[in-house]
Amino acid sequence: MDFTLSPEIDDYRRRVRAFVDEHVMPLEDDPNLRDEHDMILEEALVPVRAKAKAEGLWCFQMPKKRGGQEVGIVGMAACYEEMGRSIFGPVAFNCMAPDDGNMMVLEKTLPEDKKDRWLQPIVDGTVRSSFVMTEPMPGGGSDPSAMLTTAEKKGDRWIINGDKWFITGGEGAKVYILIAKTSDDPRKGLTAFLFDADDKGWSIERRIPIMGPEEHGGHCELRFDGLEIPDEHRLLNVGDGLKVTQMRLGTARLTHCMRWLGMAKRAMEIAADYVTKRESFGMTLAEHEGVQWMLGEAAADIHLGRLLTMHAAWKLDQGDFARKEVSMAKIHVADTLHKAIDTAIQLCGARGYSKDTPLEWMYRYARQARLVDGASEVHKMVLSRTFLNEGMDFWSWG
């Protein structure tokens, strides 16, 4: 692939970078703009999101006819990396999980006559959404075939019973995508549905406390006790739930990597600014060989992550599922995010450990990277299985 960005994409990238510097990063410094979960207050986002929309920097993943920028996956990789430099960047452009992945899968799977109802409000930023799949033990997690939440057909409606947990954005969402078991078929036993927050027969049992800062809506435990969903609110065919999940998670896993690379780069920016000014033993920290090794190693790992991510993005743009490429990027970038932030904290010393910089926020956030959208070990299993099936073709240039 050619790594040169088109003039249009590079212009978007530069504009996103400038917007983040001017309008988003200043929001990081005011603790009064954060909620009790260490995320920016939703009302504080309203003016900055309006600016982003007015400047044509809104919903890069969506078609232009829906108010997005339609830049393709490679274009998203370039732009998401830039917005990821701020801890509040992606949400300012309506490119933050879980809405990001939910919009993409609804755009692909919904009939046109249903998009205004379910998709457009998420695109407009007037409502939030949630993807409801993971279950408490012994239910489905990385192995969706273990799912226990059931959908039973009665007439023209489906009756949902079961429990879900760690549902990102679950509190305060309006649109929910639910994956439930409709048969015992190992490949075609799951089906995807849409339901509305106002529907009866379900509840949020609790918002699960977590170690790091939380996305809006947190990570919730949900209970379904007779929720009725009309058959017309089913996504694709009965038994296509795993397909919907794969359609959503493939690109969504990669968009995580795009944003994480921006955060890793920001950590190194903070570290570089400090070590070039702070003096120790008659010279700046940046002049010490040990510091140079730390900076160089982290910088190289970030660039490797960018190459893996861009290659996967390019393959997705060609219509390939890019499963092994996405898995490789997910493993490496998740590790790199933690390494870059840890390196930056070490180089900044006590200041890095304090709340005078966003590094401690990033550090707590980064630990989830090796877990969300498939633990690193699961992705390594995918790579192993693919290698054993493909042999030397695993490294094909095709």
MILUMLO-916645 format. One record per residue: x negated, y, z of N, C-alpha, C, O, CB in turn; residue in three letters. Coordinates in steps of 0.1 Angstrom, whole numbers, plus 5000, padded with zeros to 4 digits. Last residue first. Glycine has a CB too. Layout:
BEGIN
XYZXYZXYZXYZXYZALA ...
***
This chain:
BEGIN
500448924993501648944986502749004994503849034990502248814980GLY 498148855005498348995002499649024995499949144993497149044992TRP 498448625033498548655018498648805016499148885025499848585013SER 498048505056497248625054497348665039496448735034495748605057TRP 499548275055499848375065499148505062499748615065499448325079PHE 498548105037499348205031499748305042500348415039500548145025ASP 497347905053496448015048497248135042496748245040495447965038MET 500347835069498947805067498147925063498348035068498847695057GLY 503147855073502547925061501047885058500647885047502648065062GLU 503747725097504547705085503847745072503947685062505847775086ASN 501847825115501847685112502747645100502447545093502447615125LEU 502548095113501248055109501247905106500647855095500148085119PHE 505048095125504948135111503548095105503548045094504948295110THR 504448005151505347925142505147965128505147875119506747945147ARG 502848225159502248095158503148005149502547925141502248035173SER 504648435158503448435149502848295148502448255137502448535155LEU 506448355177506948385163505748375154505748315143507648515162VAL 504848365199505348235195505848245181505748155173506548195204MET 504448635201503248545198503748415193503148345185502348535210LYS 506948715208506448755195505248675191505048645179506148905195HIS 507048605234507948555224507448595210507548505200509348615226VAL 505048765246504848615245505748555234505348465227505048545258GLU 506249015247505048995238504848845236504448805225503849055244SER 509848995246508548995253507348965244507548895234508548905265ALA 512149185230511349065228510049075236509249165232511149035214GLY 513049445236513149395222512249275220511649265209512849495212ASP 510649495263511849535256511849475241510749465235512049685255VAL 508049415272509249345276510449365266511049275262509649365290LEU 506049595269505749455266506849355269506749235268504549405275ARG 507149835277506949815263506649665259506949615248505749895258ALA 507349885304508549815297508149775283508849685278509749905297GLN 505250035310505149895314506349815307506149695305505249885329ARG 505650305302504950215293505050075297504949985288503450255293ALA 506750445323507550415312506950305304507650215298507850535303TYR 504650485340505750415345506650365333507150255334506550495355ARG 503050645322502550515328503650435333503650315330501550545339TYR 504650875318504350785307503850645312504250545306503250845298MET 504450985343505750955337505550845326506250745326506451075332TRP 501751035345502350935354503750895350504050775352502350995368GLU 501451225324500751095323501450995333501650875329499351105326LEU 502251485323503251385321502751245321503451145318504051405308PRO 500651655350500651625336501751515335502251465345499351565331THR 501151685377500751805370500651785355500651875347499351855374ASP 501551475392502651505383502351645376503251705370503951525391LYS 498551265393499551365399500651385388500651325378498851495402SER 496751125379497651055388498751135394499751085398496850985399TYR 495351325366496151235358497051155366498151125361495151145351GLY 494051445388495051525381495951435372497151455371494351625372ARG 492251245396493451275405494451355397495651335400492951355417ALA 491351165363491151145377492451175385493551135381490051235382GLY 491251165336491751285342491651275358491851375364493151315338CYS 490450905331489551015327489951145333489151235336489551035312LEU 492650765340491250735346490350855343489650895351490650605340GLN 494650855323494750875338493350865344492950945352495750775344ILE 493650755298493850905301493950935315493351035320495050955293ALA 493850485303492550545300492550695303491650755309492050525285THR 496550455305495750415316494350475315493750525325495550265317ASP 497350525279497750605291496850575303496550665310499250575294ILE 496050325264495750465262496150555274495450645277496550515249ALA 497250085275495750115275495450265274494650315281495050035265LYS 499950115269499550105282498050145284497650215293499749965288HIS 499750125240500350225248499950235262499550335267501950215247LEU 498549875234497750005232498450115240497650205245497750035217THR 500549695239499349685247498549815246498049865256498449575242ASP 502349775220502749775234501549775243501549845253503649655237ALA 500849735196501249875200501649885215501349975222502349935191VAL 500649455195499449535196499849675202499149735210498849555183HIS 503349365194502449315204501249415206500949455217501849175200ILE 504449505172505049515185504049475196503949535207506349425186LYS 502849415151502849565155503349575169502749645177503649645145ALA 503549145150502149185152502049335157501349365166501349175140MET 506349175144505849105157504449145160504049175172505948955156SER 506249285119506849365130506349305144506049375153508449355129VAL 505049085105504349215106504949295117504149365124504549285092GLU 506848875107505548855114504848995115504049015125504648755106LYS 509048995094509148945108507848935114507648985125509848805108ARG 509949125070508649165077508649115092508149185100508449315077ALA 511949115052512349115066511149155075511249205086512848975071PHE 511749345024511249225031511749235046511849345051509649215031ASP 512249575011513349475012512949345019513749255021513849444999GLY 510349765012510449685000511549575000511749504990509149614998GLN 510649865037511149945026511149875013511949905004510250065025ASP 509349655050510749675052511349765041512449735037511049745066LEU 506749715042507349585038508849595040509649545031506749475046LYS 506349965054506249955040506949825035507749825025504749955035TRP 506449885081507349975076507449975061508549975055507050125080ALA 504149725083505449665085506549755079507549705073505649635100ALA 502249915078502349805069503649735070504349705060501249705072HIS 502650095099502850135086503050025076503850035067501750235081MET 501849925120503149975120503550025106504649995101503350095130THR 499149865115500049755116501549805114502349745107499949685129LEU 498150135115498050055103499049935103499749915093496650005101LEU 498650205142499350275131499250205118500250195111498550415129ARG 497050025156498550015157499250095146500250045142498950075171GLY 494550125148494949985144496449965145497149905136494249885153LEU 494750365161494750365147495050225141495750215131493350405141HIS 494650285188495850355183495850355168496950335162495750505188ILE 492150165188493250085191494550155186495450085180493450045205ASP 490450395185490450285175491750195176492350165166489250205176ALA 491050535209491350595196491450485185492350495176490350705192ALA 490050355228491450385228491850445214492950405209491850485239ALA 487250365221488050235220489550265220490250195212487650155233GLU 486650635225486550575212487350445210487950425200485050545209GLY 487050675252487850755242487850685229488850675222487250895241LEU 485150495263486550485266487450555256488450505252486850545280MET 482750595252483150465249484650445252485450385244482450365258TRP 482750855264482850835250483250695246484050685236481450875243GLN 482350785291483550845287483750835272484950815267483550995291VAL 479750685289480750595293482150655289483050575286480750575308GLY 478250915281478350805272479550715276480250665267477050725272GLU 479351245286478851125292479151005283480250995277479551105306HIS 480551455274479151435270478651305276477551255272478251545274GLU 482951485286482951435272481551405267481351325258483651535263ALA 482451605310482751465310482651405296482151295294484151435315LEU 479651835305481051805305481251655305480351575301481751865292THR 476951845329477451845316478951815316479551765326476751735307MET 476151845356475551935347475951925332475351995324474051915347GLY 477851665369476351635368475751715357474951665349476151485367PHE 480651765351480151675361478651645359478251605348480951545362SER 483351965341481951935341481551845353482251855364481152065342GLU 486051975319485651945332484151905332483751825324486451825337ARG 486452005291486352125300485752095313485052175319487752185301LYS 486751765279485851865272485751995280484852075277486451905258THR 488551635295487051595295486151685288484951695290486951455289VAL 491051765289490451765302488951735302488151815308491051665311TYR 491551715262491551855267490751865280490051955283492951905268ASP 491551435262490451505255490351655259489251705261490751505240ALA 493851375277492551335282491451415275490551465282492351185280ALA 495851485260495651535274494351505279493651585286496751475283ILE 495451315238495251465237495051525251494151615252496551525231GLU 496051075248494651095245494351245243493351295245494251025232MET 498751105252497951075263496451105260495751155269498050925267ALA 499551135225499651245234498751225247498151325252501151265238ARG 499050875215498250995210498351115219497351175222498751035196LYS 501050745229499650705231498750825226497750855233499350575224ALA 503350865218503050885232501550855235500950925243503950795240MET 503050775191503050925194502750945209501951035212504350985191GLY 503350505196502050555190501950705193500850755196501950525175LEU 506050495204504950465213503650515209502750555217504950315216TRP 507350545180507450645191506350625201505750715206508850635198ARG 506650315165506450445160506350545171505450635172507450485150MET 507650105182506150125180505850255174504850315179505650015169CYS 510350155180509750165193508250185191507650275197509950035201HIS 510650085153510750225157510250255171509750355174512250275156THR 510349805154509249885148509450035151508450105153509249875133LEU 512649735166511449705173510349785167509449835175511049555171ARG 514449815147514449885160513149855167512649945174515649845168ALA 514149635125513649775124513549845137512649935139514649855115THR 515049405140513949405132513349545131512149575134514249355118GLY 517549445154516249445162515049455153514049505157516249315170LEU 519549445134519349555143517949555148517249665148520349555154ARG 519349195122519349315113519049445122518349535118520749335107MET 519549025143518249035136518249155128517149225126518148905127GLN 522249075150521149105160519849115153519049205156521148985170THR 523548995127523649135131522549165141521949275140525049165138VAL 522848715129522448795118522448945121521549025118523348765105LYS 524148645152522748635152522148725141521148785142522248495151LEU 526848685143526348765154524748765154524148865157526848715167GLY 528348545124527248635120526548715131525848805128527748725109ASP 530548425133529348345133528148415128527048365127529548225124GLY 532748595113532648515125531448425123531248355113533948425127VAL 531148855094531948745096531848675109530848695116531648635085ASN 530849205104530649095094531548975097532648995102529149045095LEU 532249275135531149315125530849195117530549085122529949375132LEU 535649345144534549245143533549295132533949355122535049105139ARG 537949485145536749545151535549455151534549475158537049605165HIS 539949325136539449425127538149505132537549575125540549525123GLU 540649185158539749115148539149215138538149195133540549005141ASP 540549375188541149335176540149275166539049315165541849455169PRO 539749255220539149325208539849285196539949165193537649295207ILE 540149265254540749235241540249315230540349445231542349245242GLU 538649135283538649245273539249195259538849095255537249305271LEU 538548955303539748965295539849085286540949125282540948955304GLY 536249085317537348995323538549015315539549085319537549045338ASP 532849135318534049125309535049035315534748915318533549085295PHE 530549355333531449235334532649245325533249355324531849225349ARG 527149465332528549475328529249345330528649235329528649515313LEU 524549655344525149525345526649545342527349615349524949455359GLU 522349875326523549845334523849695334523549625324524649925330CYS 520150125326520249985323521249925332521049905344518749915324HIS 520950465315520250365323520350225317520450205305520750365337GLY 522050695305522850585306522250465313522950365317523350535293GLY 519050785289520350835293521250705294521350625284520950935284HIS 516250585301517050655291518350695296518850655307517250555279GLU 514250655331515350585324515850665312515950785312516450545333GLU 511050585344512050675340513050605331512650515323511450805333PRO 510550255360510150375353511250475351512350455355509650335340GLY 511750055375510450115380510250245373509650335379509350015377MET 515350075381514150025375512950105379513050215385514250035359ILE 518549975392517350065394516149995388515949875388517050075409PRO 521349935372520249865378519049955380518550015370519849745369ILE 524450025379523350075371522050025378521750065390523250235370ARG 527049785380526049875386525049915376524949865365525349795397ARG 529349705365529149665379528149755387528349785398528749515380GLU 531549845344530149855348530049825362530449895371529549995344ILE 534049635329533549725339532049725340531449635336534249695352SER 537049545310535549535313535149645323535949745325534749555299TRP 539649585305539249455306537749435307537149325306539649375294GLY 540449845280540549775293540049635293539849575282542049775297LYS 538550105264539249975263539349915277538449935285538649885253ASP 536950325264538350335270539150205270540150205276539050445263ASP 534750255250534550275264535950275271536050235283533850405268ALA 535450015225535450155229535350155245535850075251536650225224ASP 533649765206534649805215534449955220533249995219534849715227PHE 532849535180532849675185533949695195535049645194532949775173LEU 530949235178532149305179531849455183530849485188533149245189PHE 529548935164529349075169530749155168531449135158528349145160ALA 529048595174529748695166529648835172529548845185531248655165THR 527448275173527548415179528248505169528148495157526248475183LEU 526948045160527748035172528048175178528848185188527247945182GLY 525247965140526448045137527448045148528648065146527147985124LYS 523247815151522847925142524048015140523848135137522347865129ARG 524447625168523147685172522747805164522047895168522047585172PRO 527847625176526847605165525647685168525647805172527447665152ASP 529847655194528647595199527547575188526547515190528947455205ASP 531347985191531347845189529947785195529147865199531447805174SER 531148245200532448205194532448055191533548005187532748285182THR 529648465223529648325218531048285213532048305220529248225229LYS 528848805214529448705222529548565215529348565203530948745226ALA 527649125215527448995209527948895219527648885231525848975207ILE 528949455209528849335218528549205210529149185199530249315225LEU 528349785209528249665200528049545209527049545217527149685190ILE 530350065219529549945223529549845212530649815206530049885236TYR 530650405224530750295214529750185218528650215222530350345200VAL 530050565246531450565241531650445232532750375232531750695233LYS 528250565277528350545262529850545259530650525267527650405258ALA 528050575304528350695297528450685282528750785275527350805300GLY 525850325308526650415315526850545307525850605303526050455329GLU 524150185289525450135292526350235299527550235297525350015300GLY 521550225281522550325277523950295281524950355276522450355263GLY 520949875279520450015279521450115274522250085264519250015269THR 521649645301522249695289521849845288522449935295523749675288ILE 521049455321520049535315520449585301519749585291518749455313PHE 523649205314522849295322521749355315521349315304522349225335TRP 526949065313525749115307524949195316525549255326526149195294LYS 529348805315528548905322527348935313526748855307528048855336ASP 532748725305531348695308530648815314531348915318530648655295GLY 535148725279534848695293533348665295532748595287535748575298ASN 537448845256536048845260535948825275536548895283535248975256ILE 539448755230539448775244538048745249537448635247540448685252ILE 540548905200539548815206539448855221539548975225538148845200TRP 543448885179542648945189541648845195541848725195543449015200ARG 545548775165544648865158543648935167543149045163545448965149ASP 545548475183546248565173545248645165544348595159547348655180GLY 542748465199544148445202544948535193545048655195544548475217LYS 539548345202540448405193541948365198542248245200540248355179LYS 537148435226538148335222539248395214539848495218538748255235GLU 533948475234535048545227535948435221535548355213534448635215ALA 531848465263532648405252533648505246534048595253533348285258THR 528548455275529748535273530548485261529948475250529348685271THR 526248295272527448235279528648325278529748275280527048215293LEU 523548205251524548305255525748235261526248135256524948385243MET 521348075241521748035255522948125260523348115271520648055264ALA 520648185217521448065217521948015230522847935231520647945210SER 518948395222520348425221521248295221522448305224520648505209PRO 516348415241516948305234518448325233519148295242516648165241ASP 515848645255515048625243515548505235515248505223513548605247SER 518848565267517948685267517148675254517648705244516948675280GLY 521848425278520948455267520148575270520648675275521748475255GLY 522048275312522548325299521448365290520248345292523448435301GLY 521948185338521048115328521448155314521348085304521147965329PRO 520648515342520448375342521648295345522448335354519248335351MET 522548775325521848715337521648575335522248505326522748745349PRO 521948875290522748825301521948785313520748755312523548705296GLU 522049105263521249035273522148995285523049075289520049115278THR 523949265247523549135244523049055256523448945258522549135232MET 525149545235525449465247525149315243525949245237526949475251VAL 524049865230524049735224524049625235523249625244522749715215PHE 525750185229525050085236525149945229526149915223525550065251SER 525850545224526250405221525350305229524350345235526150375206SER 527350875228526250775229526750635227527950615227525450785242ARG 528551155209528751035218527450955218526650965209530050955214VAL 527651355193528751385202529051275212529651295222529951425195THR 525851315173525351345186526351375196526051425207524351455185GLY 526451245147526651385151526151415165525851535168528151415151ASP 526050975150525251055141525351195145524251265145525651035126VAL 528250915166526850885171525850965163524951025168526550735170ILE 530450975149530251055162528851035168528251115175531251005172PRO 530050785127529750935126529651005139528751095140530850995118GLN 530750515136529350565133529150715134528250765141528850515120LEU 533550485140532550425149531150485148530450495158532550285147TRP 535050645122535450625135534350585144534250635155536550505135ARG 533650655098533950785104534350765119534150845127535150845096ASP 533450385091532250455096532550585103531850625112531250485084LYS 535450255080535450245094534250335100534150345112535250105099LYS 535250265052536450325058536450325074537350375080537750255053ASP 532950125046532950265046534150335053534050435059532950315031GLU 532249865070532849905058532950065058533050125069534349845056PRO 529149815087530449865087531049895073530249945065530549995096LEU 526449745083527449645084528849695084529749615081527249575097THR 524649965080524549845071525749755071526049695061523249765075LYS 525450135100525450185086525350065076525950075065524150285084GLU 525049975122526450015118526450065104527450035097526950115128LEU 522249975123522949845120524449875116525049805108522949755132VAL 521650245127521150175115521950045112522250015101519650135117MET 522850295151523250375139522850295127523650285117522650515139MET 521350125168522850105166523350175154524150125147523550155179ASN 518750235168519050105162520450075159520850015149518449995171GLY 519450495180518750485168519050345161519450345149517250495171ASP 520650445205521450495194520850485181521450455171521750645196ASP 519050365226519550255217520350315205520650235196520350155224PRO 516250525211516950395214517950425226517650515235515950285218ALA 516350825193516050755205516850625206518050625203516150845217MET 516851035175516050915170515650835182514550775181514850965162CYS 517751295178518751185177518051065171518650995162519951225169ASN 515851475185516151455170517151345168517351315156514851425163PHE 515551445212515851585207516251575192516951665187514751675208ALA 514751195216516151225219516551355213517751385211516451215234VAL 511951215209512851135201514351175203515151175194512650995203PRO 510851395231510951425217511951345209512851415203509651395211GLY 510251385258511651405254511851435239512951485235512151525262PHE 507551335258508451235264509851255262510651165263508151245279ILE 506051395226506751455238507551345244508151265237507551575235SER 505251235206504251305214504851365226504051385236503551405205ARG 507351145190506951065202505851125211505651075222506550925198GLY 507351295168508251335179507951255192508351305202509751305174MET 505251165154505151305158506051345169505651405179505351395146GLU 506450915150505150925157504951065162504451085173503950885148GLU 508550975134508850935148507550935156507550965168509350785148TYR 507351045110508051145117508251105132508151185141509351175111CYS 506150805101505350925102505951035111505351095119505150985088ALA 508350625102507050605110506250725111505750755122506250495102ALA 510150745084510450735098509150715106508950785117511450625101MET 508750685060508950825064509350835079508850925086510050895056GLY 509050405061507650475061507750615066506950665074506950465047VAL 511850385059511150335071509750395072509350435083511050185070ILE 513550685046512950555045512150515058511950595066512150545033GLY 514850925050513450935046512850795044511650785041512651005057VAL 517451055056517250945046515750945041515550955029518150965034GLU 518451245072517451295063517051185053516451215042516251335071GLN 522051295079520751255082519751295071520051375062520651105083GLY 524651335072524051435080522651405084521951475092524851465092GLY 525651155055526151145069525551245078525751255090525951005075ARG 524351185032525751215032526451205046527551255048526451105023LYS 521751105038522051245038523551275038523951385043521451315026LYS 521650825061521850885048522151035049522751085059522950815040PRO 519250815090520650805084520650875070519850955066521650885093MET 516850855102517250715098518550705090518850605084517250625110GLN 516651105111515851075100516250935094515850905083514351075104PHE 518351305127518751165122517951125110518551115099520251155120CYS 517151615117518151535125518351405119518651395107519451615127TRP 516151865108515251765114516151675123515851655135514151835123LEU 517252095098517151975089516251875095515551805087516752015076GLY 517652305116516352305108516252185099515152165093515152315117GLU 519952235129519952345120518752355111518852405100520052475128ALA 519052015144519951995134520052105124520052085112521351975140LYS 517252155161516752045153517752025141517252005130516551925161ALA 519152325174518052385166517552275157517352305145516952435175LYS 520652135188521352225178520252285169520452295157522152335185ALA 518752035205519351945195520052025184519951995172520351845201ARG 518452255221517352215213517752115202517152115191516252145222VAL 521052285233520452395224519352345216519152385204520052505233PRO 521352025246522252075237521652185228521752175216523452135244VAL 519651945266519351905253520151975242519751985231519451755251LEU 520752015290519552085286519152055271518452135265518352055295ALA 522751825293523151965289521952045285522152145277523852025301GLU 521251605300521851605287522251745283522251785271523051515287GLU 518051645315519451665316520151675302519551735293519851785324LEU 515551395309516051535307517551545308518251455303515551595294ILE 515051165336515251195322515751335321516351395330516251095316MET 514951085362513651135356513751155341512751155334512551045360ASP 517251035374516650925369515350965361514850885353517550845360HIS 518451275381517951195392517151065387516550995395519051155401GLU 517251485354518251435363517551345373516351335374519251355354ASP 515451795348515451645349516551605358516851665368514151595353ARG 515052065350515752015338515851865338516351805327515052065326LEU 513452115371514952145373515752095361516952085362515152285375ASN 510852085363511551975370513051995372513751895374510851955384PRO 509552185334510552235344511252115351512052055344511552325337ASP 507852075315507252145326508252185337507752225348506452255322ASP 509251975293508551885302508151945315508051875325507351815295GLU 509952185277511052135286510452035296511052005306512052065278LEU 507752245261508052325272509052275282509052315294508452465267PRO 508152035241507152015252507352115263507152075275505752045246MET 510152145224510452035232509452025244509852005255510351905224VAL 509452375209510752365215510952255225511752265234511852355205HIS 506752365199507452495202508652475211508852555220507752565190GLU 506052095195505152185202505852315207505652355219504052225193ASP 508252005180507951945193507052035201507352055213507251815191VAL 507952165157509152175165508952125179509352185189510352105158PHE 505552075147505652215151506852235160506752305170505752305139ALA 506251805141505151835150505251975156505151995168503751815143ARG 508251845122508551785134507551815145507851845156508751635132VAL 506751965102507752045108508251985121508452055131508952055098ARG 505051755095504451875100505551965107505252025117503851955089ARG 506951565085506051535096505551665103505551675115504951445091ARG 508151705063508951665075508051645087508351695098509751545072TYR 505751715047506451835052507351815064507251885073507251905040ASP 505451445043504451515050504951645055504551695066503151535042ASP 507651385027507551325040506551405049506751425061507151175039ILE 507151545004508351565012508251505026508651575036509551495005GLU 504651444995504751584999505951605008505951685018504751674988PRO 504151115009504651204998504651345004504751365016506051154993SER 501051005023502451045025502851135013502151215008502751115038LEU 498950745015499150885014500650915015501450855007498650935000THR 498550475016498850545029499050695027499250765038497650515038PHE 499750234995499050364995499450435008500650465010499450444982ASP 499249885000500050005000499150125000498050125005500950005012MET 
***
